Amino acid sequence: MDIISNLQKIKNEIPKNVLLVAVSKTKPISEIITAYDAGHLHFGENKIQELVFKQEELPKNIKWHMIGHLQRNKVKYIASFIYLIHSVDSLKLLKEIEKQAKINKRKINVLIQVDISKDSTKFGFSFSEIRELMKSNTFKMFEHVSIKGFMGMASYSNDKKLITLQFSNLNNLFEKFKKSHSLNYLSMGMSSDYREAIKCNSNIIRLGSNIFGNRNK
Ligand SMILES: *Cc1c(COP(=O)(O)O)cnc(C)c1O
């Protein structure tokens, strides 16, 4: 299987309203070009240095998604071009994004990462923190940041019931606040669990290995 047929197969399978982010982390420029030449524009990376390098090398109409844990002192490197940050996991980070967006005279779109698995290795706000923040209107204070929805990562597990439960909990939170806070995006699902995620209303899936093959690092 090659990159183009992998992409085509997935696009044929998923509903039209679901955005496919091709996760290109660790993969070379040439493989991204292959997908780009086939018409794909949305790519995801999880490391700032790699993201900045690829953004400089590649066509400027690519829409870059930051999907990994983001340190505050690195926001400045991506603030001028980033399309969507999926991984906002603290208010301090949100404040730094606000600051850098203002410097760059743009509005940056973000998703709030929610800790749906409670795995110790994962980041994100808890459900109760989100409920409080939503009710407090804290998120509405930001002028240069637009909060577009939520992102969640399910447990690394073969237990489809558990994964579905975690995704549907996040969908319930999304449904609860989407009208009052004008949320449009629910980013859930990776190569191993995107079908479950889509059943739970996900409209952004982040797939790496299903498109580019396994990563060796
Ligand atoms: C690496 C990564 C993905 C893609 O993982 P695959 O299993 O290769 O599809 C999706 N989301 C995040 C946050 C990632 O870090």
The ligand as an SDF file (V2000), in Angstrom:
LIG
                    3D

 15 15  0  0  0  0  0  0  0  0999 V2000
    1.0870   10.3910   16.8390 C   0  0  0  0  0  0  0  0  0  0  0  0
   -0.2420   10.9680   17.1510 C   0  0  0  0  0  0  0  0  0  0  0  0
   -1.3740   10.6180   16.3870 C   0  0  0  0  0  0  0  0  0  0  0  0
   -1.3410    9.6110   15.2500 C   0  0  0  0  0  0  0  0  0  0  0  0
   -1.0670    8.3430   15.7150 O   0  0  0  0  0  0  0  0  0  0  0  0
   -1.2750    7.0420   14.7700 P   0  0  0  0  0  0  0  0  0  0  0  0
   -1.5220    5.9490   15.7330 O   0  0  0  0  0  0  0  0  0  0  0  0
   -0.0210    6.8910   14.0020 O   0  0  0  0  0  0  0  0  0  0  0  0
   -2.4380    7.3110   13.9030 O   0  0  0  0  0  0  0  0  0  0  0  0
   -2.5820   11.2130   16.7010 C   0  0  0  0  0  0  0  0  0  0  0  0
   -2.6940   12.0990   17.7170 N   0  0  0  0  0  0  0  0  0  0  0  0
   -1.6380   12.4610   18.4690 C   0  0  0  0  0  0  0  0  0  0  0  0
   -1.8340   13.4460   19.5620 C   0  0  0  0  0  0  0  0  0  0  0  0
   -0.3790   11.9040   18.2140 C   0  0  0  0  0  0  0  0  0  0  0  0
    0.6610   12.2680   18.9700 O   0  0  0  0  0  0  0  0  0  0  0  0
  1  2  1  0
  2  3  1  0
  2 14  2  0
  3  4  1  0
  3 10  2  0
  4  5  1  0
  5  6  1  0
  6  7  2  0
  6  8  1  0
  6  9  1  0
 10 11  1  0
 11 12  2  0
 12 13  1  0
 12 14  1  0
 14 15  1  0
M  END
$$$$
